[in-house]
Amino acid sequence: MAKDQKKQPRPKAETPKGFRDYFGADVTERKQMLDRIAEIYHRHGFEPLETSAVETVEALGKFLPDVDRPNAGVFAWQEADVPGGGAGDWLALRYDLTAPLARVAAQFRNDLPSPYRRYAMGPVWRNEKPGPGRFRQFYQCDADTVGSASVAADAEICAMLAAALEHAGIARGDYLIRINNRKVLNGILEAMGVAEGKPADDVLRTIDKFDKVGEEGVRQLLTSGRKDESGAFIEGVGLSPEQAGPVLAFLTSKGADNAATLANLRAAVGASAVGAEGVEELAQISEMLAAMGVGEDRAVIDPSIVRGLGYYTGPVFEAELTFEILDDKGRKRQFGSVAGGGRYDGLVERFTGQKVPATGISIGVDRLLAALRAKGLMGGEAQGPVVVTVMDRDRMADYQAMAAELRAAGIRAEVYLGNPKNFGNQLKYADKRNAPVAVIQGGDEAARGVVQVKDLVLGAKIAAEASHEEWKSQPAQTEVPRDQLVAEVRRILG
């Protein structure tokens, strides 16, 4: 090599910013949770759908933060020049699971049943600045009904969500599905005399801050403005106190039960026809949920649910976990929202030009898994395989036969495939694999037709608690006839 030729630097062995690797228990526990949720979706008649991870930017367009810059918000690239001249299509990793559904519903509309009920689970990618707990790749779990304008579809989604949370491990009393309706808010805007466009958008953004600043804070932001915690002044929307009144009546209309809340909402929307229609839809959802056995301890009408109202066209729902956990500083806090959704009737129309009603829910997979771990329902150390140790290189076929017998009996097992020269290293490997049992057979045992079976869990406990004499007696290791290997391992595993 020439002296002036620089040696290529080695690549850094590190995960790109905003991404992470998932190992053993993370993958296994997520699959277990998603399998339980899928079981509920399947039981409700929903079909699985897997779409390509890549969509055209044109198909994703509505979901991009800035449609004039195709790579803003998504990981996008332009295909090479196409034959005959001209630029290729812009493609992007999917931003969520809803945009691909809209494309599928339009592309296969003559082949799919209507309504079309599907669920989808998988990773999505967002080209956003990463931060603590904020990743550029994460999992979503969606269920949607496309093609039904009936609020029965919305009620079914809510009931199914309750069943899915419980089947995943969240107990009744530890969650609450809260339901609102965009049409009710439209009625409030109508009663205020606020037109669509910027004034309505400003009101929506202000309403979205209700959880943070409360009733008085929203009142100030809707009118003349307020000072935030830092002392900085935030300009208000500029409404009169009379105009702000219906919004505050709407946000504070939660009653002791659904009947009281609905009565308050009817008063809040006044003479607005669209508002009255929204309240009636909420009443029907409440009635149908009760008929399906979903009481107000599991799902409730709650006007304070305002997130996403700018996107949805009808009922909206949010699943909130109500139990407390300790944060990093030992302070108690509620876990919060793990799912959200609602009715979005304008999505498929982008492709077909025809109105196609749709409603659905999206579960935050990582958040729900974190909640199950916080409750102690997942996150225990995963048990590894039985490890068949190697005492004699020339008898590898015998060791492989032992592992095969264990597997045939439904027991997870593997043969040690490292350098067998140091037996201690084999046991260290078994410990690192969290193996419950080690199988040992040297030449002497093979000649006598027996095998040593070591209970590694019991052995570790004895090593930590027993006397030296008790440890030397090896009560965690037993010798059994070779043909009783499977039975002895099964006994130890319980």
Buried (B, 14 or more C-beta within 10 A) or exposed (E): EEEEEEEEEEEEEEEEEBEEEEEEBBEEBBEBBBEBBBEBBEEBEBEEBEBEEBBBBBBBBBBBEEBEEBBEBBBBBEEEEEEEEEEEEBBBBBBBBBBBBBBBBBEEBEEBEEBBBBBBBBEBBBBBEBEEEEBBBBBBBBBBBBBBBBBEBBBBBBBBBBBBBBBBBBEEEBBBBBBBBBBBBBBBBBBBEBEEEEBBEBBBEBBBBBEEBEEEBBBBBBBBEBEEEEEEEBEBBEBEEEBBBBBBBBBBBBBEEBEEBBEBBBEBBBEBEBBBBBBBBBBBBBEBBBEBEBEBEBBBBBBBBBBBBBBBBBBBBBBBBEBEBEEEEEEEEEBEBBBBBBBBBBBBBBBEEEEBBBBBBBBBBBBBBBBBBBBEBBBEEBBBBBBBBBBEEEBEEBBBBBBEBBBEEEBBBBBBEEEBEEBEEBBEBBBEBBBBBBBBBBEEBBEEEBBBBBBBBBBEEBEEEBEEEEBEEEEBBBBBEBEEBBEBBBEBBE
